[in-house]
Amino acid sequence: MKEYHVPVLLSECIEALDLQDGKIFVDATFGGGGHSKKILESGKDIKLFAFDQDPDSIEQSKILQNKYPEKFVMIKENFANIRTGLALERIKKIDGILFDLGVSSHQINDPSRGFSFRGDGYLNMRMDQDSLLTAADVVNTYSFEELTKIFREYGEEKEAARIARNIILERSKKEIKTTLQLSTIIENCIISHKSIKAKARIFQALRIYINKEMDVLQTALNDSIKILNLGGRIAVISYHSLEDRIVKNLFKYEEKSCICPPEFPKCVCDKVSTLKILTRKPIIPTLQEIENNPRSRSAKLRIARRRKVL
Ligand SMILES: C[S@@+](CC[C@H](N)C(=O)[O-])C[C@H]1O[C@@H](n2cnc3c(N)ncnc32)[C@H](O)[C@@H]1O
């Protein structure tokens, strides 16, 4: 049987969280539970709450729930609702949180989930299979302008308009239902040596849009910082520049103790520095890790500590 997912930057994440007895931790993206398992195995007397919105992950988490019934709680919820999810478990403050963003290998490898242009399956792309909007809905009903905007904004695709135009033309002949249909449409309008990257960007754009990935990330990071105990850690692994930008900019903003324009003679803002950034440059996988797990190649880990307010 294929492995569910190989955890990325595993030892780096465990170190980042600074696990200590009696403390409470959150794995915001359980996936196949690789990071959660290592956290629970650390031998520390901790409590771990994990989130995932995918029912397949919830099923997968049963192994750890059975093994660590006292230490581990799984919550099926979008991480945008982290505070509510934890509040329902009577948790208001935590000591560390990990986000390992994006999709798991299990999700990518299953053609019926529609995340990959390499297989053929229904153009689905919902991480939460209980949500309504699919990628097929978007490509079959959105206007030229809307499609172009999604491909530009979330895929940073230069040929966004050309691809959108071709989608509109093809869907007028036949409904676009599968990943293979979409992949062929892209292939037919982009010169061959660029088409693989274009497909990757268009599939990424649709996935980000369908799952509202940028909005939920922003909300979840803001909320996580609010519930971190002083000295608590936040660690985020991102896999593309749009995600990484959000993490980097938010950490930078939260670290600032003043946001007054530079020309002001003295500070008049009430800004308080809430984070200390622990990684000026992101941690990236070693060549060895990339060789063993090529899907780790674009990973960037950023870590910050909740500042002790003076
Ligand atoms: C890269 S995988 C995590 C892999 C995990 N760290 C492991 O070692 O197996 C990302 C997981 O996060 C979940 N996910 C992504 N965005 C989410 C969100 N907004 N709310 C809840 N889960 C999310 C996905 O369903 C997926 O299972």
The ligand as a Gaussian input file, in Angstrom:
#p B3LYP/6-31G(d) Opt

LIG

0 1
 C        0.718000      18.789000       3.424000
 S       -0.613000      17.974000       4.181000
 C       -0.061000      17.750000       5.835000
 C        0.767000      16.538000       6.001000
 C        1.083000      16.196000       7.436000
 N        1.904000      17.186000       8.063000
 C        1.734000      14.835000       7.524000
 O        2.864000      14.748000       7.996000
 O        1.112000      13.854000       7.116000
 C       -1.798000      19.226000       4.395000
 C       -3.084000      18.768000       5.041000
 O       -3.732000      19.933000       5.500000
 C       -5.100000      19.877000       5.216000
 N       -5.568000      21.246000       5.065000
 C       -5.184000      22.151000       4.143000
 N       -5.832000      23.300000       4.327000
 C       -6.633000      23.115000       5.408000
 C       -7.555000      23.951000       6.101000
 N       -7.800000      25.195000       5.697000
 N       -8.182000      23.459000       7.186000
 C       -7.954000      22.176000       7.597000
 N       -7.109000      21.341000       6.965000
 C       -6.444000      21.803000       5.892000
 C       -5.214000      19.065000       3.949000
 O       -6.475000      18.427000       3.888000
 C       -4.051000      18.070000       4.116000
 O       -4.512000      16.866000       4.680000

